[in-house]
Amino acid sequence: PRTSSPLPGPSPSRDGPPSLTEPLPTIAILSVQQSAIHQPSADPSRRITWCRDVLSLVDRAQQLHARTSPTSTDSPTGPAQIDDPELQKLVDVAIPIILEIASYRSPDPLPIHIAEAVYMRAICASTGTFPTHIRHDPRTAFRDFERAAKSGFHAAWFKLGREYENFADLQHAKD
């Protein structure tokens, strides 16, 4: 489930009904929030939310690039093609934060923000999207997906099922 951005943005009018939508993050907004997020004293769950927003921008850029490329595949793997230098700067801040939080030593089940960081690390390891930060390693990604899922990060269960499907283990995929 999507949570609000780490830092409050402009507040909506209190006169009308609540909004059912939230604006998508932009490079400009995330750049402004970066200094607060990069502080070691920042709330780790807010830091992970910010990192999720950065990765969603990269994902949207990759999907746009895939639609315009005649040789694109359905699920892109390999290094992300980031043409915007500002987005690259955000990625270079976000990935180390993800790695830092994912490596926190905590008893199982993990707190949800750590489980999400483990999940994001697994996504990066399974696709090889950011090889300068996280090497492509499907085996490690599988273990991370499993740990995140067992800690309550539900999106990881879907990824585990897909991994089992890739290995033709349909019984485990259904479970």
N, C-alpha and C positions, 0 to 999 in steps of 0.2 A: 504494500500500500504506500502511496505517495504521501509524504509529510510535507509540511510547508517548508519554504526556503529557510536556511539557517538564520538569516537576519530579517527583521521585518522590513517590508517594502512600504510603498505608499498605502495608507489605510483606506479601504473602500468606504463608501458612504454608508452610514449607519441607518439611513432612512428606509432603504428598500429591503427586499428579502435577501437572505444570504446567497452568495454566488455558489454555483455548483461547479465552477471551473476555477482554475488557477493559471495565471500566466506562465508560459514556459520560460525556463531560465534563458538568459542571454549572456553573451560574453561580457558585455558591459556590466551587467548586474553582478555576475560572478567575480569579475575583476575588482569591483568595489568591495565585495565581501571578503576577498582574499586576505587582506591584512588581518582582519579579525579572526578568520579561520586558521591562519598560519600560526597564531599565538599558541604556545604550549598549554596555556591555561584555558583554552577554549573547550567548551563542552564536546566530548568525543562524538556524541550522537549528532550534534549539529555539524561537526567536521565531516562525518560520513555522509550526511545529507548533501552537503556542499559538493563532496567528491562524486556522489551519484549524479548530481546535476551536471558536473563537468563531463562525466562519461556519457551522459545522455546527449550532450551537445556533439560529442565525437561520434556517437552512434547515428545521430540524425545526419551529420555530415557524410558519414560512410554510406548511409542509405541513399542519400542524394547522389553521391558519386556513383554508386552501383546502378542507379536508374539511368544515368547518362552514359555509362560505359557499355559498349556492345558485348563485351566478354565477361560481364558480371555473373556471379553465381548467387544463389538464394541466400546462403549464409556465409558472409565473408570471413575468411580466416587470413592470417598473416598480418604484417604490420599495417597499422592504420595510416591512411594517407591524410595528413593534416596540413592543409595549405595555408591556414590562417596562423600567423606567428603568435598572435595573442592567445588563441586557443591552445597552441603548443605550450605556451608559458603556464597556462592553467593546468594542463595535463602534467607538466613537470613538477607542479606543486601537489596535485591530487594523488598521483600514484604513490609517492613516498608516504603520504598520510595514510593511505589505504594499507600499505605494507606495515607501517608502524602500528596501527590499531589492530590489524589482523594478527600481529605477532604477540599481542598482550597475552600474558599467561593468566588464564582464568579457568576455574573448574567448569566442567560440563554440567548442564547446558550453559552455553555462552550467553552473556547479555546480548540482546538483539542487535545492538549497534556493532558489536564485535562479530557476530554471526554474519551480518551484512557485509562487513569488511572482508571476511573470509570468502564469502560468496563472490564479491567483486574481484578478489585476487584470483579465484578459481576461473572466473570468466576470462580474465586476461591470460591466464596460463593455458586455458583450453583453446583459445583462438590465436594466441601469439600476437595480439594487437599492439602491445607495447614492449617489444623485445629488448629495448635498452634498459627497461626497468624490471620486467618479469619475463623469464624465458618461457618458450612454448613447451609445456610439459603436461600432457593429458593425464598421466597417472597421478601427479600431484593435484591437478585440478579435480579429478574424481574424488580424491580423499577430502579436499576442501569442500566440494559440493555436499558430500555426505555429512561432514561435521556441521556445516551451516544448516542443513536440513534437520538434523537431529537436535539442533539448538533452537529450532523454531522459526528459521527463515524459510518460509514456505515456497518461495520461487525456486529454491535449491532442489526441492523434491522433483519438480518438473525437469530440471536439468539432469538429475540423476536418472530419471526415466528415459530421457533421450540418449544418455550415455549407454544404458543397458540395451536400448534398441540398436545402437550402433554396433554392439557386439552380439546381436541376434539373441540376446537373453530376454525373451519376451515375458517370461514369467516374472522375473525381477522388475522388468520395466512396468508391468501392470501393478505390482505391489507398490 
